[in-house]
Amino acid sequence: MAPGFFHHRLSRCGADVVTRPLLDGTDVDPAMVSLVLDRCAEAAGQLHWTAAAVR
């Protein structure tokens, strides 16, 4: 998780160990970026899109 709302909530939950945020200002591993994009594309491909009226 990136620093922000959910990371701060996890930090306050009382857990003994919480991993650092994935996007904490350090370099992001290109393999991680590829994995996220691939999974998003796969999930989007499984959606049943319908045409919506544009106003």
N, CA, C and O atoms as CSV, one atom per row, in Angstrom:
chain,resi,resn,atom,element,x,y,z
A,1,MET,N,N,0.830,-1.182,0.000
A,1,MET,CA,C,0.000,0.000,0.000
A,1,MET,C,C,0.872,1.241,0.000
A,1,MET,O,O,1.966,1.256,0.563
A,2,ALA,N,N,0.379,2.250,-0.624
A,2,ALA,CA,C,1.064,3.534,-0.598
A,2,ALA,C,C,0.758,4.232,0.722
A,2,ALA,O,O,-0.279,3.971,1.331
A,3,PRO,N,N,1.648,5.116,1.171
A,3,PRO,CA,C,1.333,5.870,2.375
A,3,PRO,C,C,0.004,6.602,2.170
A,3,PRO,O,O,-0.247,7.161,1.102
A,4,GLY,N,N,-0.812,6.594,3.167
A,4,GLY,CA,C,-2.109,7.244,3.058
A,4,GLY,C,C,-3.105,6.611,4.000
A,4,GLY,O,O,-2.732,5.975,4.986
A,5,PHE,N,N,-4.369,6.789,3.692
A,5,PHE,CA,C,-5.458,6.391,4.572
A,5,PHE,C,C,-5.361,4.946,5.045
A,5,PHE,O,O,-5.329,4.697,6.250
A,6,PHE,N,N,-5.311,3.986,4.117
A,6,PHE,CA,C,-5.342,2.591,4.528
A,6,PHE,C,C,-4.048,2.150,5.221
A,6,PHE,O,O,-4.083,1.345,6.152
A,7,HIS,N,N,-2.936,2.666,4.776
A,7,HIS,CA,C,-1.674,2.330,5.442
A,7,HIS,C,C,-1.684,2.837,6.877
A,7,HIS,O,O,-1.244,2.140,7.791
A,8,HIS,N,N,-2.185,4.049,7.073
A,8,HIS,CA,C,-2.257,4.602,8.427
A,8,HIS,C,C,-3.226,3.802,9.297
A,8,HIS,O,O,-2.981,3.615,10.488
A,9,ARG,N,N,-4.322,3.331,8.708
A,9,ARG,CA,C,-5.264,2.504,9.475
A,9,ARG,C,C,-4.595,1.207,9.917
A,9,ARG,O,O,-4.765,0.772,11.055
A,10,LEU,N,N,-3.832,0.590,9.012
A,10,LEU,CA,C,-3.129,-0.638,9.378
A,10,LEU,C,C,-2.100,-0.374,10.475
A,10,LEU,O,O,-1.936,-1.187,11.384
A,11,SER,N,N,-1.422,0.739,10.391
A,11,SER,CA,C,-0.414,1.078,11.392
A,11,SER,C,C,-1.022,1.211,12.779
A,11,SER,O,O,-0.368,0.911,13.778
A,12,ARG,N,N,-2.270,1.659,12.842
A,12,ARG,CA,C,-2.928,1.865,14.127
A,12,ARG,C,C,-3.725,0.646,14.610
A,12,ARG,O,O,-4.345,0.711,15.671
A,13,CYS,N,N,-3.723,-0.452,13.864
A,13,CYS,CA,C,-4.589,-1.584,14.213
A,13,CYS,C,C,-4.034,-2.427,15.361
A,13,CYS,O,O,-4.724,-3.316,15.860
A,14,GLY,N,N,-2.816,-2.165,15.781
A,14,GLY,CA,C,-2.258,-2.901,16.907
A,14,GLY,C,C,-1.486,-4.144,16.525
A,14,GLY,O,O,-1.123,-4.937,17.394
A,15,ALA,N,N,-1.230,-4.330,15.248
A,15,ALA,CA,C,-0.456,-5.491,14.801
A,15,ALA,C,C,0.998,-5.344,15.250
A,15,ALA,O,O,1.528,-4.236,15.331
A,16,ASP,N,N,1.622,-6.464,15.535
A,16,ASP,CA,C,3.035,-6.443,15.918
A,16,ASP,C,C,3.925,-6.078,14.745
A,16,ASP,O,O,4.955,-5.429,14.924
A,17,VAL,N,N,3.533,-6.493,13.540
A,17,VAL,CA,C,4.336,-6.240,12.348
A,17,VAL,C,C,3.421,-5.802,11.210
A,17,VAL,O,O,2.403,-6.438,10.938
A,18,VAL,N,N,3.790,-4.723,10.557
A,18,VAL,CA,C,3.097,-4.246,9.358
A,18,VAL,C,C,4.187,-3.950,8.337
A,18,VAL,O,O,5.140,-3.234,8.645
A,19,THR,N,N,4.064,-4.488,7.129
A,19,THR,CA,C,5.096,-4.258,6.120
A,19,THR,C,C,5.109,-2.805,5.684
A,19,THR,O,O,4.125,-2.081,5.834
A,20,ARG,N,N,6.232,-2.400,5.147
A,20,ARG,CA,C,6.326,-1.032,4.645
A,20,ARG,C,C,5.426,-0.883,3.424
A,20,ARG,O,O,5.095,-1.883,2.787
A,21,PRO,N,N,5.024,0.330,3.084
A,21,PRO,CA,C,4.200,0.550,1.885
A,21,PRO,C,C,4.954,0.121,0.624
A,21,PRO,O,O,6.176,0.248,0.553
A,22,LEU,N,N,4.232,-0.381,-0.357
A,22,LEU,CA,C,4.861,-0.766,-1.627
A,22,LEU,C,C,5.373,0.461,-2.366
A,22,LEU,O,O,6.402,0.389,-3.038
A,23,LEU,N,N,4.679,1.574,-2.255
A,23,LEU,CA,C,5.064,2.800,-2.954
A,23,LEU,C,C,5.440,3.852,-1.916
A,23,LEU,O,O,4.657,4.754,-1.620
A,24,ASP,N,N,6.632,3.727,-1.373
A,24,ASP,CA,C,7.062,4.640,-0.312
A,24,ASP,C,C,8.151,5.607,-0.762
A,24,ASP,O,O,8.919,6.116,0.055
A,25,GLY,N,N,8.208,5.848,-2.044
A,25,GLY,CA,C,9.210,6.779,-2.552
A,25,GLY,C,C,10.473,6.107,-3.051
A,25,GLY,O,O,11.341,6.767,-3.622
A,26,THR,N,N,10.590,4.803,-2.844
A,26,THR,CA,C,11.736,4.070,-3.375
A,26,THR,C,C,11.421,3.622,-4.794
A,26,THR,O,O,10.280,3.735,-5.242
A,27,ASP,N,N,12.415,3.119,-5.499
A,27,ASP,CA,C,12.192,2.614,-6.852
A,27,ASP,C,C,11.248,1.424,-6.802
A,27,ASP,O,O,11.356,0.565,-5.927
A,28,VAL,N,N,10.326,1.386,-7.748
A,28,VAL,CA,C,9.367,0.282,-7.834
A,28,VAL,C,C,9.910,-0.747,-8.819
A,28,VAL,O,O,10.337,-0.402,-9.921
A,29,ASP,N,N,9.891,-1.997,-8.416
A,29,ASP,CA,C,10.362,-3.083,-9.267
A,29,ASP,C,C,9.462,-3.171,-10.503
A,29,ASP,O,O,8.246,-3.298,-10.359
A,30,PRO,N,N,10.029,-3.106,-11.713
A,30,PRO,CA,C,9.228,-3.188,-12.936
A,30,PRO,C,C,8.373,-4.458,-12.996
A,30,PRO,O,O,7.299,-4.448,-13.598
A,31,ALA,N,N,8.833,-5.539,-12.386
A,31,ALA,CA,C,8.043,-6.773,-12.371
A,31,ALA,C,C,6.747,-6.567,-11.583
A,31,ALA,O,O,5.709,-7.129,-11.935
A,32,MET,N,N,6.807,-5.765,-10.519
A,32,MET,CA,C,5.607,-5.472,-9.722
A,32,MET,C,C,4.618,-4.649,-10.549
A,32,MET,O,O,3.414,-4.903,-10.523
A,33,VAL,N,N,5.128,-3.676,-11.270
A,33,VAL,CA,C,4.276,-2.845,-12.118
A,33,VAL,C,C,3.609,-3.709,-13.180
A,33,VAL,O,O,2.410,-3.577,-13.425
A,34,SER,N,N,4.378,-4.593,-13.813
A,34,SER,CA,C,3.830,-5.491,-14.837
A,34,SER,C,C,2.745,-6.387,-14.264
A,34,SER,O,O,1.699,-6.582,-14.882
A,35,LEU,N,N,2.997,-6.926,-13.090
A,35,LEU,CA,C,2.025,-7.804,-12.446
A,35,LEU,C,C,0.709,-7.069,-12.200
A,35,LEU,O,O,-0.363,-7.591,-12.505
A,36,VAL,N,N,0.791,-5.865,-11.651
A,36,VAL,CA,C,-0.425,-5.095,-11.362
A,36,VAL,C,C,-1.167,-4.759,-12.646
A,36,VAL,O,O,-2.387,-4.906,-12.713
A,37,LEU,N,N,-0.444,-4.311,-13.662
A,37,LEU,CA,C,-1.101,-3.960,-14.924
A,37,LEU,C,C,-1.725,-5.185,-15.591
A,37,LEU,O,O,-2.832,-5.101,-16.123
A,38,ASP,N,N,-1.031,-6.313,-15.566
A,38,ASP,CA,C,-1.583,-7.542,-16.144
A,38,ASP,C,C,-2.857,-7.964,-15.431
A,38,ASP,O,O,-3.833,-8.352,-16.073
A,39,ARG,N,N,-2.850,-7.891,-14.117
A,39,ARG,CA,C,-4.040,-8.297,-13.349
A,39,ARG,C,C,-5.197,-7.340,-13.559
A,39,ARG,O,O,-6.350,-7.767,-13.611
A,40,CYS,N,N,-4.908,-6.058,-13.682
A,40,CYS,CA,C,-5.971,-5.086,-13.977
A,40,CYS,C,C,-6.565,-5.335,-15.356
A,40,CYS,O,O,-7.783,-5.299,-15.530
A,41,ALA,N,N,-5.704,-5.586,-16.331
A,41,ALA,CA,C,-6.188,-5.855,-17.692
A,41,ALA,C,C,-7.015,-7.129,-17.722
A,41,ALA,O,O,-8.042,-7.188,-18.397
A,42,GLU,N,N,-6.579,-8.143,-17.001
A,42,GLU,CA,C,-7.321,-9.400,-16.950
A,42,GLU,C,C,-8.692,-9.189,-16.309
A,42,GLU,O,O,-9.700,-9.685,-16.812
A,43,ALA,N,N,-8.726,-8.463,-15.216
A,43,ALA,CA,C,-9.998,-8.205,-14.528
A,43,ALA,C,C,-10.922,-7.368,-15.396
A,43,ALA,O,O,-12.123,-7.629,-15.447
A,44,ALA,N,N,-10.377,-6.361,-16.082
A,44,ALA,CA,C,-11.197,-5.524,-16.955
A,44,ALA,C,C,-11.766,-6.336,-18.110
A,44,ALA,O,O,-12.885,-6.083,-18.558
A,45,GLY,N,N,-11.009,-7.300,-18.590
A,45,GLY,CA,C,-11.474,-8.151,-19.684
A,45,GLY,C,C,-12.626,-9.056,-19.285
A,45,GLY,O,O,-13.364,-9.542,-20.142
A,46,GLN,N,N,-12.785,-9.287,-17.976
A,46,GLN,CA,C,-13.853,-10.142,-17.485
A,46,GLN,C,C,-15.126,-9.363,-17.158
A,46,GLN,O,O,-16.152,-9.959,-16.831
A,47,LEU,N,N,-15.061,-8.036,-17.244
A,47,LEU,CA,C,-16.241,-7.224,-16.973
A,47,LEU,C,C,-17.191,-7.291,-18.154
A,47,LEU,O,O,-16.766,-7.425,-19.302
A,48,HIS,N,N,-18.457,-7.197,-17.870
A,48,HIS,CA,C,-19.469,-7.175,-18.925
A,48,HIS,C,C,-19.906,-5.721,-19.111
A,48,HIS,O,O,-20.782,-5.213,-18.410
A,49,TRP,N,N,-19.266,-5.080,-20.073
A,49,TRP,CA,C,-19.534,-3.668,-20.315
A,49,TRP,C,C,-20.847,-3.512,-21.055
A,49,TRP,O,O,-21.174,-4.322,-21.923
A,50,THR,N,N,-21.592,-2.492,-20.724
A,50,THR,CA,C,-22.818,-2.170,-21.453
A,50,THR,C,C,-22.703,-0.738,-21.938
A,50,THR,O,O,-22.019,0.093,-21.341
A,51,ALA,N,N,-23.385,-0.475,-23.030
A,51,ALA,CA,C,-23.364,0.879,-23.569
A,51,ALA,C,C,-24.199,1.777,-22.663
A,51,ALA,O,O,-25.297,1.415,-22.239
A,52,ALA,N,N,-23.666,2.928,-22.385
A,52,ALA,CA,C,-24.386,3.907,-21.551
A,52,ALA,C,C,-24.692,5.126,-22.390
A,52,ALA,O,O,-23.911,5.515,-23.259
A,53,ALA,N,N,-25.830,5.718,-22.120
A,53,ALA,CA,C,-26.196,6.923,-22.842
A,53,ALA,C,C,-25.285,8.070,-22.407
A,53,ALA,O,O,-25.098,8.307,-21.214
A,54,VAL,N,N,-24.737,8.758,-23.359
A,54,VAL,CA,C,-23.877,9.895,-23.068
A,54,VAL,C,C,-24.722,11.145,-23.215
A,54,VAL,O,O,-25.377,11.348,-24.237
A,55,ARG,N,N,-24.703,11.972,-22.199
A,55,ARG,CA,C,-25.519,13.186,-22.246
A,55,ARG,C,C,-24.662,14.388,-22.353
A,55,ARG,O,O,-25.172,15.507,-22.405
